[in-house]
Amino acid sequence: MDAVPVPGEVLAVPERVIVAPVVGVFRPLSDTDVDLSEAGDSTLIAAGQAIGTVEGPGSSTPVRSPFGGFLIGMLARGGERVREGQPVAWLRLA
């Protein structure tokens, strides 16, 4: 006899996190159109779009979203030290 799943047992989560590619200081991007440091769930992010940079000694590495979707919020603040793989932003898949 096959087991019947209980409601909530099968979870298809439409959210993803964007992680820091390297160790350093996180800086969210901001321009005249969108300030990503204050972005909410109405901000559409394209796959491959940079949402910030991580600055290290003598280098600046872009933080790019591997997913397209709506930005729910930033998990790291501007000026915060982050480690490689640390979530810096959260989005809902489009």
C-alpha positions in Angstrom: 0.0 0.0 0.0 1.4 3.5 -1.0 1.7 6.1 1.7 -0.4 9.2 1.2 1.5 12.4 1.7 0.3 14.7 4.5 -0.5 18.3 3.5 2.7 20.3 3.8 4.9 17.3 3.5 5.8 18.0 -0.1 7.4 21.4 -0.2 8.1 23.2 -3.5 9.8 26.4 -2.3 9.9 29.2 -4.8 12.5 31.2 -2.9 16.3 31.2 -3.5 19.2 33.0 -1.9 22.1 34.8 -3.6 25.4 34.1 -2.0 28.7 36.0 -1.7 31.3 34.6 -4.2 34.3 35.6 -2.0 35.3 36.9 1.4 35.2 40.6 1.9 33.0 43.6 2.6 29.6 43.6 0.9 28.3 46.7 -1.0 24.8 46.6 -2.5 24.6 48.3 -5.9 22.5 51.5 -6.2 21.8 53.7 -9.1 19.2 56.3 -10.0 16.6 53.7 -11.0 16.9 51.1 -8.2 18.5 51.3 -4.8 19.1 47.6 -4.0 20.0 48.4 -0.4 16.3 49.3 0.2 14.7 47.0 -2.4 11.6 45.1 -1.8 9.6 42.4 -3.5 8.6 44.6 -6.4 12.2 44.7 -7.7 12.7 42.3 -10.6 16.2 40.8 -10.8 17.4 39.1 -14.0 19.5 35.9 -14.0 23.1 37.1 -14.1 22.3 40.6 -12.9 24.8 42.1 -10.4 23.2 43.1 -7.1 26.3 44.3 -5.3 30.0 43.8 -4.9 32.3 42.2 -2.4 35.4 44.2 -1.8 38.6 42.6 -0.7 42.2 43.8 -0.6 42.9 45.3 -4.0 39.8 43.7 -5.6 36.1 44.1 -6.1 34.0 41.0 -7.1 30.5 41.4 -8.5 27.7 39.5 -6.7 25.5 38.1 -9.5 22.1 36.4 -9.1 22.1 32.9 -10.7 18.3 33.2 -10.7 15.7 35.5 -12.1 13.0 36.7 -9.8 11.6 39.3 -7.4 13.9 40.5 -4.7 12.4 39.9 -1.3 15.1 41.6 0.6 18.8 42.0 1.4 20.3 39.6 4.0 23.6 41.5 4.3 23.9 45.2 4.9 26.3 47.6 3.1 29.7 47.5 4.8 29.1 44.1 6.4 31.9 41.6 6.2 30.8 38.4 4.5 32.3 35.0 3.9 32.3 33.0 0.7 28.9 31.3 0.3 27.1 33.5 2.8 23.6 34.5 1.7 23.4 38.2 0.9 20.0 38.5 -0.7 16.7 36.6 -1.0 14.4 36.3 -4.0 11.2 34.7 -5.2 11.5 33.0 -8.5 9.7 34.6 -11.4 
